């Protein structure tokens, strides 16, 4: 019997899947792991990569026996690549009065305090 040692990305210990032959197809390995872990194919898919090289296996890959692989659960539709954009809060979501908060080390000047008092009374 041949085996593949796998672990989920968030776990510390490896589990084992056994099969016959010198290698196993990626599809068969996914099915065996999902069956052993009691996962449903409708809920998620598995992304499998080599533990030493971090190379992700593609759909037509044959994984040799005694390999160590890392498994990640991904949504059933797959992961969509997103562009790296800087996310900032829109101007309309600012907290009113947030500008009036000062740090404890910032000095307070009398003119800005008086101007704030006049502004609030008006």
SEPADO-327828 format. One record per residue: x, y, z of N, C-alpha, C, CB in turn; residue number from 0; chain. Coordinates in nm, 4 decimals. Glycine has a CB too. Layout:
N
+----------+----------+----------+----------+----------+----------+----------+----------+----------+----------+----------+----------+-----+--------+
!     n_xx !     n_yy !     n_zz !    ca_xx !    ca_yy !    ca_zz !     c_xx !     c_yy !     c_zz !    cb_xx !    cb_yy !    cb_zz ! num ! cadena !
+----------+----------+----------+----------+----------+----------+----------+----------+----------+----------+----------+----------+-----+--------+
!        X !        Y !        Z !        X !        Y !        Z !        X !        Y !        Z !        X !        Y !        Z ! NUM !      A !
...
+----------+----------+----------+----------+----------+----------+----------+----------+----------+----------+----------+----------+-----+--------+
This chain:
122
+----------+----------+----------+----------+----------+----------+----------+----------+----------+----------+----------+----------+-----+--------+
!     n_xx !     n_yy !     n_zz !    ca_xx !    ca_yy !    ca_zz !     c_xx !     c_yy !     c_zz !    cb_xx !    cb_yy !    cb_zz ! num ! cadena !
+----------+----------+----------+----------+----------+----------+----------+----------+----------+----------+----------+----------+-----+--------+
!   0.0832 !  -0.1188 !   0.0000 !   0.0000 !   0.0000 !   0.0000 !   0.0877 !   0.1252 !   0.0000 !  -0.0947 !  -0.0002 !   0.1214 !   0 !      A !
!   0.0476 !   0.2219 !  -0.0798 !   0.1150 !   0.3515 !  -0.0846 !   0.0338 !   0.4517 !  -0.0031 !   0.1327 !   0.4007 !  -0.2320 !   1 !      A !
!   0.0972 !   0.5626 !   0.0327 !   0.0238 !   0.6621 !   0.1110 !   0.0684 !   0.8036 !   0.0772 !   0.0421 !   0.6363 !   0.2601 !   2 !      A !
!  -0.0190 !   0.8971 !   0.1089 !   0.0088 !   1.0404 !   0.0990 !  -0.0176 !   1.0971 !   0.2377 !  -0.0802 !   1.1121 !  -0.0129 !   3 !      A !
!   0.0732 !   1.1772 !   0.2873 !   0.0546 !   1.2429 !   0.4162 !   0.0051 !   1.3846 !   0.3888 !   0.1877 !   1.2438 !   0.5007 !   4 !      A !
!  -0.1077 !   1.4191 !   0.4494 !  -0.1657 !   1.5510 !   0.4264 !  -0.1980 !   1.6169 !   0.5599 !  -0.2927 !   1.5408 !   0.3385 !   5 !      A !
!  -0.2011 !   1.7485 !   0.5555 !  -0.2487 !   1.8232 !   0.6712 !  -0.3159 !   1.9495 !   0.6202 !  -0.1322 !   1.8567 !   0.7704 !   6 !      A !
!  -0.4193 !   1.9898 !   0.6931 !  -0.4824 !   2.1163 !   0.6606 !  -0.3917 !   2.2286 !   0.7056 !  -0.6218 !   2.1280 !   0.7261 !   7 !      A !
!  -0.3991 !   2.3405 !   0.6365 !  -0.3106 !   2.4538 !   0.6599 !  -0.3129 !   2.4979 !   0.8068 !  -0.3500 !   2.5705 !   0.5696 !   8 !      A !
!  -0.4281 !   2.4900 !   0.8711 !  -0.4412 !   2.5390 !   1.0082 !  -0.4083 !   2.4346 !   1.1141 !  -0.5802 !   2.5889 !   1.0303 !   9 !      A !
!  -0.3814 !   2.3116 !   1.0760 !  -0.3529 !   2.2058 !   1.1728 !  -0.2025 !   2.1837 !   1.1868 !  -0.4218 !   2.0751 !   1.1310 !  10 !      A !
!  -0.1652 !   2.1151 !   1.2940 !  -0.0241 !   2.0884 !   1.3191 !   0.0194 !   1.9493 !   1.2748 !   0.0053 !   2.1056 !   1.4648 !  11 !      A !
!  -0.0708 !   1.8509 !   1.2837 !  -0.0355 !   1.7119 !   1.2573 !  -0.0817 !   1.6646 !   1.1195 !  -0.0949 !   1.6230 !   1.3640 !  12 !      A !
!  -0.0055 !   1.5712 !   1.0639 !  -0.0385 !   1.5122 !   0.9356 !  -0.1300 !   1.3918 !   0.9550 !   0.0889 !   1.4715 !   0.8605 !  13 !      A !
!  -0.2225 !   1.3713 !   0.8604 !  -0.3027 !   1.2501 !   0.8507 !  -0.2580 !   1.1759 !   0.7266 !  -0.4558 !   1.2819 !   0.8460 !  14 !      A !
!  -0.3063 !   1.0524 !   0.7085 !  -0.2614 !   0.9688 !   0.5980 !  -0.3786 !   0.9162 !   0.5168 !  -0.1782 !   0.8532 !   0.6500 !  15 !      A !
!  -0.3601 !   0.9147 !   0.3850 !  -0.4543 !   0.8521 !   0.2926 !  -0.3783 !   0.7408 !   0.2216 !  -0.5147 !   0.9567 !   0.1896 !  16 !      A !
!  -0.4354 !   0.6221 !   0.2167 !  -0.3685 !   0.5097 !   0.1498 !  -0.4341 !   0.4814 !   0.0150 !  -0.3722 !   0.3832 !   0.2386 !  17 !      A !
!  -0.3547 !   0.4281 !  -0.0758 !  -0.4009 !   0.3921 !  -0.2104 !  -0.3043 !   0.2888 !  -0.2664 !  -0.4101 !   0.5183 !  -0.3046 !  18 !      A !
!  -0.3403 !   0.2299 !  -0.3789 !  -0.2501 !   0.1336 !  -0.4431 !  -0.1873 !   0.1983 !  -0.5659 !  -0.3260 !   0.0028 !  -0.4825 !  19 !      A !
!  -0.0637 !   0.1663 !  -0.5920 !   0.0067 !   0.2222 !  -0.7066 !   0.1213 !   0.3114 !  -0.6644 !  -0.0885 !   0.2994 !  -0.7938 !  20 !      A !
!   0.1854 !   0.3713 !  -0.7667 !   0.3002 !   0.4581 !  -0.7417 !   0.2618 !   0.6041 !  -0.7254 !   0.3993 !   0.4449 !  -0.8533 !  21 !      A !
!   0.1445 !   0.6424 !  -0.7770 !   0.0981 !   0.7801 !  -0.7669 !  -0.0542 !   0.7819 !  -0.7666 !   0.1539 !   0.8661 !  -0.8830 !  22 !      A !
!  -0.1104 !   0.8989 !  -0.7366 !  -0.2554 !   0.9159 !  -0.7315 !  -0.2894 !   1.0471 !  -0.8016 !  -0.3084 !   0.9149 !  -0.5833 !  23 !      A !
!  -0.4009 !   1.0476 !  -0.8726 !  -0.4417 !   1.1704 !  -0.9393 !  -0.4936 !   1.2700 !  -0.8360 !  -0.5494 !   1.1416 !  -1.0465 !  24 !      A !
!  -0.4869 !   1.3963 !  -0.8698 !  -0.5310 !   1.5010 !  -0.7784 !  -0.6789 !   1.4848 !  -0.7446 !  -0.5054 !   1.6392 !  -0.8391 !  25 !      A !
!  -0.7593 !   1.4510 !  -0.8440 !  -0.9025 !   1.4326 !  -0.8223 !  -0.9301 !   1.3184 !  -0.7235 !  -0.9728 !   1.4049 !  -0.9556 !  26 !      A !
!  -0.8606 !   1.2069 !  -0.7402 !  -0.8790 !   1.0937 !  -0.6490 !  -0.8330 !   1.1286 !  -0.5068 !  -0.8019 !   0.9709 !  -0.7007 !  27 !      A !
!  -0.7231 !   1.2027 !  -0.4962 !  -0.6738 !   1.2428 !  -0.3644 !  -0.7744 !   1.3343 !  -0.2946 !  -0.5374 !   1.3135 !  -0.3772 !  28 !      A !
!  -0.8309 !   1.4292 !  -0.3694 !  -0.9317 !   1.5186 !  -0.3115 !  -1.0516 !   1.4390 !  -0.2619 !  -0.9769 !   1.6237 !  -0.4147 !  29 !      A !
!  -1.0966 !   1.3431 !  -0.3415 !  -1.2118 !   1.2609 !  -0.3013 !  -1.1819 !   1.1820 !  -0.1742 !  -1.2510 !   1.1644 !  -0.4145 !  30 !      A !
!  -1.0631 !   1.1230 !  -0.1658 !  -1.0261 !   1.0450 !  -0.0475 !  -1.0162 !   1.1328 !   0.0776 !  -0.8931 !   0.9733 !  -0.0714 !  31 !      A !
!  -0.9582 !   1.2509 !   0.0633 !  -0.9463 !   1.3419 !   0.1771 !  -1.0846 !   1.3896 !   0.2208 !  -0.8564 !   1.4624 !   0.1415 !  32 !      A !
!  -1.1686 !   1.4263 !   0.1251 !  -1.3035 !   1.4741 !   0.1592 !  -1.3856 !   1.3641 !   0.2270 !  -1.3765 !   1.5236 !   0.0325 !  33 !      A !
!  -1.3704 !   1.2422 !   0.1811 !  -1.4420 !   1.1304 !   0.2417 !  -1.3916 !   1.1060 !   0.3844 !  -1.4255 !   1.0028 !   0.1560 !  34 !      A !
!  -1.2601 !   1.1099 !   0.4030 !  -1.2032 !   1.0838 !   0.5346 !  -1.2372 !   1.1951 !   0.6340 !  -1.0522 !   1.0679 !   0.5239 !  35 !      A !
!  -1.2405 !   1.3191 !   0.5867 !  -1.2687 !   1.4334 !   0.6734 !  -1.4192 !   1.4643 !   0.6817 !  -1.1934 !   1.5562 !   0.6231 !  36 !      A !
!  -1.5001 !   1.3885 !   0.6088 !  -1.6463 !   1.4054 !   0.6063 !  -1.6870 !   1.5444 !   0.5580 !  -1.7045 !   1.3805 !   0.7453 !  37 !      A !
!  -1.6225 !   1.5891 !   0.4505 !  -1.6560 !   1.7167 !   0.3878 !  -1.7484 !   1.6919 !   0.2702 !  -1.5286 !   1.7920 !   0.3423 !  38 !      A !
!  -1.8357 !   1.7878 !   0.2414 !  -1.9269 !   1.7757 !   0.1281 !  -1.8722 !   1.8550 !   0.0104 !  -2.0690 !   1.8247 !   0.1658 !  39 !      A !
!  -1.8745 !   1.7942 !  -0.1070 !  -1.8197 !   1.8578 !  -0.2265 !  -1.9000 !   1.9814 !  -0.2661 !  -1.8165 !   1.7585 !  -0.3422 !  40 !      A !
!  -2.0273 !   1.9874 !  -0.2282 !  -2.1110 !   2.1021 !  -0.2634 !  -2.0703 !   2.2272 !  -0.1841 !  -2.2591 !   2.0694 !  -0.2381 !  41 !      A !
!  -2.0159 !   2.2096 !  -0.0655 !  -1.9825 !   2.3230 !   0.0202 !  -1.8464 !   2.3854 !  -0.0094 !  -1.9863 !   2.2799 !   0.1628 !  42 !      A !
!  -1.7480 !   2.3020 !  -0.0443 !  -1.6130 !   2.3545 !  -0.0616 !  -1.5336 !   2.2682 !  -0.1594 !  -1.5407 !   2.3620 !   0.0736 !  43 !      A !
!  -1.4205 !   2.3216 !  -0.2006 !  -1.3247 !   2.2487 !  -0.2824 !  -1.1938 !   2.2489 !  -0.2045 !  -1.3081 !   2.3130 !  -0.4269 !  44 !      A !
!  -1.0997 !   2.1682 !  -0.2478 !  -0.9709 !   2.1608 !  -0.1792 !  -0.8599 !   2.2101 !  -0.2705 !  -0.9421 !   2.0170 !  -0.1327 !  45 !      A !
!  -0.7729 !   2.2911 !  -0.2155 !  -0.6539 !   2.3370 !  -0.2863 !  -0.5372 !   2.2617 !  -0.2242 !  -0.6349 !   2.4950 !  -0.2766 !  46 !      A !
!  -0.4641 !   2.1872 !  -0.3060 !  -0.3583 !   2.1001 !  -0.2547 !  -0.2242 !   2.1440 !  -0.3112 !  -0.3862 !   1.9520 !  -0.2901 !  47 !      A !
!  -0.1259 !   2.1589 !  -0.2216 !   0.0075 !   2.1996 !  -0.2651 !   0.1125 !   2.1138 !  -0.1952 !   0.0318 !   2.3499 !  -0.2360 !  48 !      A !
!   0.2288 !   2.1058 !  -0.2565 !   0.3406 !   2.0292 !  -0.2031 !   0.3922 !   2.0991 !  -0.0773 !   0.4541 !   2.0139 !  -0.3093 !  49 !      A !
!   0.4119 !   2.0247 !   0.0305 !   0.4541 !   2.0839 !   0.1575 !   0.5969 !   2.1371 !   0.1528 !   0.4419 !   1.9818 !   0.2683 !  50 !      A !
!   0.6864 !   2.0737 !   0.0742 !   0.8250 !   2.1187 !   0.0692 !   0.8444 !   2.2360 !  -0.0269 !   0.9151 !   2.0038 !   0.0286 !  51 !      A !
!   0.7869 !   2.2266 !  -0.1465 !   0.8106 !   2.3279 !  -0.2489 !   0.7050 !   2.4370 !  -0.2532 !   0.8186 !   2.2628 !  -0.3823 !  52 !      A !
!   0.5938 !   2.4172 !  -0.1831 !   0.4800 !   2.5105 !  -0.1810 !   0.4142 !   2.5248 !  -0.3187 !   0.5260 !   2.6479 !  -0.1318 !  53 !      A !
!   0.4469 !   2.4370 !  -0.4121 !   0.3894 !   2.4413 !  -0.5467 !   0.2500 !   2.3801 !  -0.5438 !   0.4801 !   2.3664 !  -0.6486 !  54 !      A !
!   0.1543 !   2.4531 !  -0.6013 !   0.0161 !   2.4061 !  -0.6036 !  -0.0022 !   2.3050 !  -0.7174 !  -0.0824 !   2.5254 !  -0.6198 !  55 !      A !
!  -0.0699 !   2.1953 !  -0.6881 !  -0.0969 !   2.0942 !  -0.7891 !  -0.2142 !   2.1384 !  -0.8759 !  -0.1260 !   1.9574 !  -0.7236 !  56 !      A !
!  -0.2004 !   2.1173 !  -1.0088 !  -0.3083 !   2.1505 !  -1.1015 !  -0.3960 !   2.0284 !  -1.1233 !  -0.2521 !   2.2018 !  -1.2362 !  57 !      A !
!  -0.5048 !   2.0453 !  -1.1930 !  -0.6064 !   1.9408 !  -1.2079 !  -0.5551 !   1.8109 !  -1.2712 !  -0.7192 !   1.9936 !  -1.2902 !  58 !      A !
!  -0.4560 !   1.8163 !  -1.3576 !  -0.4089 !   1.6955 !  -1.4256 !  -0.2836 !   1.6355 !  -1.3603 !  -0.3801 !   1.7268 !  -1.5712 !  59 !      A !
!  -0.2532 !   1.6765 !  -1.2383 !  -0.1299 !   1.6323 !  -1.1718 !  -0.1426 !   1.4915 !  -1.1151 !  -0.0929 !   1.7290 !  -1.0604 !  60 !      A !
!  -0.0316 !   1.4210 !  -1.1173 !  -0.0194 !   1.2928 !  -1.0480 !   0.0742 !   1.3152 !  -0.9301 !   0.0342 !   1.1784 !  -1.1440 !  61 !      A !
!   0.0289 !   1.2787 !  -0.8131 !   0.1055 !   1.3027 !  -0.6911 !   0.1736 !   1.1727 !  -0.6513 !   0.0143 !   1.3561 !  -0.5758 !  62 !      A !
!   0.3078 !   1.1706 !  -0.6418 !   0.3792 !   1.0463 !  -0.6101 !   0.3534 !   0.9999 !  -0.4664 !   0.5293 !   1.0654 !  -0.6319 !  63 !      A !
!   0.3676 !   0.8687 !  -0.4469 !   0.3461 !   0.8121 !  -0.3142 !   0.4457 !   0.8705 !  -0.2144 !   0.3582 !   0.6590 !  -0.3184 !  64 !      A !
!   0.4096 !   0.8664 !  -0.0882 !   0.4889 !   0.9170 !   0.0238 !   0.5136 !   1.0677 !   0.0190 !   0.6203 !   0.8458 !   0.0277 !  65 !      A !
!   0.4285 !   1.1407 !  -0.0519 !   0.4420 !   1.2863 !  -0.0575 !   0.3770 !   1.3501 !   0.0645 !   0.3793 !   1.3419 !  -0.1867 !  66 !      A !
!   0.4244 !   1.4681 !   0.0988 !   0.3625 !   1.5510 !   0.2020 !   0.2915 !   1.6653 !   0.1322 !   0.4681 !   1.6041 !   0.3054 !  67 !      A !
!   0.1622 !   1.6830 !   0.1611 !   0.0862 !   1.7895 !   0.0960 !   0.0131 !   1.8733 !   0.2010 !  -0.0146 !   1.7304 !  -0.0060 !  68 !      A !
!  -0.0105 !   1.9994 !   0.1653 !  -0.0866 !   2.0932 !   0.2471 !  -0.2217 !   2.1133 !   0.1786 !  -0.0098 !   2.2303 !   0.2657 !  69 !      A !
!  -0.3292 !   2.1061 !   0.2573 !  -0.4643 !   2.1177 !   0.2040 !  -0.5285 !   2.2445 !   0.2581 !  -0.5493 !   1.9931 !   0.2399 !  70 !      A !
!  -0.5913 !   2.3204 !   0.1682 !  -0.6678 !   2.4389 !   0.2082 !  -0.8089 !   2.4247 !   0.1540 !  -0.6009 !   2.5709 !   0.1564 !  71 !      A !
!  -0.9061 !   2.4570 !   0.2367 !  -1.0450 !   2.4586 !   0.1908 !  -1.0723 !   2.5915 !   0.1243 !  -1.1442 !   2.4341 !   0.3081 !  72 !      A !
!  -1.1347 !   2.5875 !   0.0072 !  -1.1721 !   2.7085 !  -0.0651 !  -1.3200 !   2.6979 !  -0.1023 !  -1.0828 !   2.7288 !  -0.1925 !  73 !      A !
!  -1.3862 !   2.8084 !  -0.1322 !  -1.5267 !   2.8021 !  -0.1723 !  -1.5453 !   2.7137 !  -0.2950 !  -1.5802 !   2.9424 !  -0.2005 !  74 !      A !
!  -1.6636 !   2.6551 !  -0.3103 !  -1.6897 !   2.5598 !  -0.4183 !  -1.6667 !   2.6202 !  -0.5563 !  -1.8318 !   2.5084 !  -0.4087 !  75 !      A !
!  -1.6898 !   2.7481 !  -0.5733 !  -1.6700 !   2.8135 !  -0.7015 !  -1.5258 !   2.8487 !  -0.7293 !  -1.7523 !   2.9361 !  -0.7083 !  76 !      A !
!  -1.4385 !   2.8321 !  -0.6327 !  -1.2981 !   2.8683 !  -0.6480 !  -1.2727 !   3.0055 !  -0.5901 !  -1.2565 !   2.8643 !  -0.7949 !  77 !      A !
!  -1.1477 !   3.0428 !  -0.5841 !  -1.1083 !   3.1725 !  -0.5316 !  -1.0836 !   3.2653 !  -0.6483 !  -0.9825 !   3.1615 !  -0.4413 !  78 !      A !
!  -1.1492 !   3.3800 !  -0.6465 !  -1.1284 !   3.4780 !  -0.7527 !  -1.0130 !   3.5684 !  -0.7134 !  -1.2573 !   3.5609 !  -0.7793 !  79 !      A !
!  -0.9267 !   3.5950 !  -0.8083 !  -0.8137 !   3.6835 !  -0.7828 !  -0.8650 !   3.8259 !  -0.7725 !  -0.7057 !   3.6712 !  -0.8941 !  80 !      A !
!  -0.8220 !   3.8959 !  -0.6710 !  -0.8617 !   4.0351 !  -0.6550 !  -0.7397 !   4.1225 !  -0.6669 !  -0.9325 !   4.0583 !  -0.5202 !  81 !      A !
!  -0.7611 !   4.2430 !  -0.7155 !  -0.6482 !   4.3345 !  -0.7258 !  -0.6195 !   4.3916 !  -0.5887 !  -0.6760 !   4.4474 !  -0.8281 !  82 !      A !
!  -0.4951 !   4.4250 !  -0.5666 !  -0.4563 !   4.4807 !  -0.4377 !  -0.4835 !   4.6308 !  -0.4420 !  -0.3054 !   4.4507 !  -0.4050 !  83 !      A !
!  -0.5914 !   4.6711 !  -0.3796 !  -0.6260 !   4.8123 !  -0.3763 !  -0.6233 !   4.8600 !  -0.2326 !  -0.7644 !   4.8377 !  -0.4403 !  84 !      A !
!  -0.5991 !   4.9874 !  -0.2164 !  -0.5975 !   5.0471 !  -0.0846 !  -0.7412 !   5.0784 !  -0.0451 !  -0.5086 !   5.1748 !  -0.0815 !  85 !      A !
!  -0.7872 !   5.0190 !   0.0611 !  -0.9243 !   5.0388 !   0.1053 !  -0.9253 !   5.1467 !   0.2119 !  -0.9862 !   4.9068 !   0.1587 !  86 !      A !
!  -1.0000 !   5.2547 !   0.1842 !  -1.0149 !   5.3620 !   0.2817 !  -1.1624 !   5.3876 !   0.3032 !  -0.9424 !   5.4910 !   0.2355 !  87 !      A !
!  -1.1950 !   5.4408 !   0.4178 !  -1.3345 !   5.4700 !   0.4487 !  -1.3810 !   5.5898 !   0.3678 !  -1.3532 !   5.4959 !   0.5995 !  88 !      A !
!  -1.5035 !   5.5848 !   0.3147 !  -1.5569 !   5.6990 !   0.2410 !  -1.5714 !   5.8194 !   0.3341 !  -1.6932 !   5.6637 !   0.1766 !  89 !      A !
!  -1.5713 !   5.9383 !   0.2766 !  -1.5812 !   6.0611 !   0.3546 !  -1.7127 !   6.0692 !   0.4309 !  -1.5668 !   6.1818 !   0.2640 !  90 !      A !
!  -1.8204 !   6.0095 !   0.3796 !  -1.9515 !   6.0196 !   0.4429 !  -1.9612 !   5.9365 !   0.5707 !  -2.0589 !   5.9762 !   0.3456 !  91 !      A !
!  -1.8666 !   5.8465 !   0.5946 !  -1.8722 !   5.7604 !   0.7119 !  -1.7843 !   5.8085 !   0.8262 !  -1.8328 !   5.6218 !   0.6741 !  92 !      A !
!  -1.7401 !   5.9322 !   0.8221 !  -1.6580 !   5.9837 !   0.9312 !  -1.7444 !   6.0070 !   1.0538 !  -1.5866 !   6.1139 !   0.8897 !  93 !      A !
!  -1.6853 !   5.9910 !   1.1693 !  -1.7563 !   6.0105 !   1.2955 !  -1.7632 !   6.1601 !   1.3236 !  -1.6860 !   5.9342 !   1.4130 !  94 !      A !
!  -1.8839 !   6.2141 !   1.3480 !  -1.8939 !   6.3572 !   1.3776 !  -1.8200 !   6.3889 !   1.5071 !  -2.0421 !   6.4010 !   1.3879 !  95 !      A !
!  -1.7433 !   6.4942 !   1.5033 !  -1.6705 !   6.5349 !   1.6230 !  -1.5401 !   6.4608 !   1.6436 !  -1.7561 !   6.5160 !   1.7423 !  96 !      A !
!  -1.5036 !   6.3723 !   1.5505 !  -1.3807 !   6.2955 !   1.5671 !  -1.2583 !   6.3853 !   1.5620 !  -1.3706 !   6.1877 !   1.4602 !  97 !      A !
!  -1.2682 !   6.4962 !   1.4899 !  -1.1552 !   6.5877 !   1.4797 !  -1.1289 !   6.6584 !   1.6118 !  -1.1799 !   6.6900 !   1.3698 !  98 !      A !
!  -1.2301 !   6.6659 !   1.6987 !  -1.2119 !   6.7357 !   1.8257 !  -1.1379 !   6.6514 !   1.9290 !  -1.3459 !   6.7772 !   1.8810 !  99 !      A !
!  -1.1214 !   6.5215 !   1.9063 !  -1.0472 !   6.4378 !   2.0001 !  -0.8987 !   6.4632 !   1.9839 !  -1.0794 !   6.2882 !   1.9788 ! 100 !      A !
!  -0.8303 !   6.4814 !   2.0952 !  -0.6873 !   6.5054 !   2.0925 !  -0.6180 !   6.3994 !   2.1762 !  -0.6535 !   6.6472 !   2.1436 ! 101 !      A !
!  -0.4948 !   6.3742 !   2.1425 !  -0.4180 !   6.2836 !   2.2279 !  -0.3825 !   6.3561 !   2.3563 !  -0.2897 !   6.2329 !   2.1559 ! 102 !      A !
!  -0.3494 !   6.2834 !   2.4589 !  -0.3204 !   6.3443 !   2.5888 !  -0.1895 !   6.4212 !   2.5887 !  -0.3164 !   6.2382 !   2.6960 ! 103 !      A !
!  -0.1040 !   6.3930 !   2.4937 !   0.0249 !   6.4622 !   2.4896 !   0.0206 !   6.5871 !   2.4034 !   0.1322 !   6.3691 !   2.4385 ! 104 !      A !
!  -0.0866 !   6.6078 !   2.3279 !  -0.0955 !   6.7240 !   2.2395 !  -0.1321 !   6.8477 !   2.3217 !  -0.2003 !   6.7000 !   2.1264 ! 105 !      A !
!  -0.0557 !   6.9567 !   2.3070 !  -0.0865 !   7.0779 !   2.3841 !  -0.2147 !   7.1445 !   2.3320 !   0.0322 !   7.1777 !   2.3775 ! 106 !      A !
!  -0.2868 !   7.2071 !   2.4209 !  -0.4102 !   7.2777 !   2.3853 !  -0.3815 !   7.4259 !   2.3849 !  -0.5264 !   7.2438 !   2.4836 ! 107 !      A !
!  -0.4125 !   7.4916 !   2.2725 !  -0.3917 !   7.6356 !   2.2666 !  -0.5232 !   7.7057 !   2.2961 !  -0.3361 !   7.6786 !   2.1284 ! 108 !      A !
!  -0.5162 !   7.8208 !   2.3569 !  -0.6361 !   7.8961 !   2.3941 !  -0.7115 !   7.9453 !   2.2720 !  -0.5991 !   8.0140 !   2.4824 ! 109 !      A !
!  -0.6418 !   7.9789 !   2.1636 !  -0.7103 !   8.0330 !   2.0463 !  -0.7942 !   7.9264 !   1.9773 !  -0.6093 !   8.0914 !   1.9481 ! 110 !      A !
!  -0.7433 !   7.8039 !   1.9660 !  -0.8217 !   7.6998 !   1.9014 !  -0.9384 !   7.6584 !   1.9903 !  -0.7336 !   7.5787 !   1.8686 ! 111 !      A !
!  -0.9193 !   7.6633 !   2.1229 !  -1.0272 !   7.6274 !   2.2143 !  -1.1368 !   7.7331 !   2.2099 !  -0.9739 !   7.6111 !   2.3581 ! 112 !      A !
!  -1.0982 !   7.8597 !   2.2023 !  -1.1957 !   7.9679 !   2.1948 !  -1.2703 !   7.9634 !   2.0617 !  -1.1267 !   8.1042 !   2.2128 ! 113 !      A !
!  -1.1991 !   7.9329 !   1.9545 !  -1.2627 !   7.9250 !   1.8222 !  -1.3623 !   7.8097 !   1.8192 !  -1.1562 !   7.9073 !   1.7106 ! 114 !      A !
!  -1.3293 !   7.6997 !   1.8841 !  -1.4213 !   7.5871 !   1.8891 !  -1.5449 !   7.6219 !   1.9697 !  -1.3529 !   7.4647 !   1.9481 ! 115 !      A !
!  -1.5289 !   7.7002 !   2.0772 !  -1.6425 !   7.7398 !   2.1581 !  -1.7345 !   7.8318 !   2.0800 !  -1.5959 !   7.8075 !   2.2859 ! 116 !      A !
!  -1.6788 !   7.9252 !   2.0057 !  -1.7581 !   8.0183 !   1.9239 !  -1.8291 !   7.9407 !   1.8144 !  -1.6684 !   8.1299 !   1.8622 ! 117 !      A !
!  -1.7608 !   7.8436 !   1.7558 !  -1.8197 !   7.7651 !   1.6474 !  -1.9378 !   7.6829 !   1.6984 !  -1.7140 !   7.6729 !   1.5841 ! 118 !      A !
!  -1.9262 !   7.6248 !   1.8155 !  -2.0315 !   7.5413 !   1.8706 !  -2.1520 !   7.6270 !   1.9112 !  -1.9789 !   7.4614 !   1.9911 ! 119 !      A !
!  -2.1303 !   7.7472 !   1.9675 !  -2.2417 !   7.8330 !   2.0104 !  -2.3156 !   7.8919 !   1.8929 !  -2.1916 !   7.9447 !   2.0996 ! 120 !      A !
!  -2.2534 !   7.9064 !   1.7799 !  -2.3160 !   7.9725 !   1.6644 !  -2.4195 !   7.8907 !   1.5986 !  -2.2153 !   8.0085 !   1.5647 ! 121 !      A !
+----------+----------+----------+----------+----------+----------+----------+----------+----------+----------+----------+----------+-----+--------+
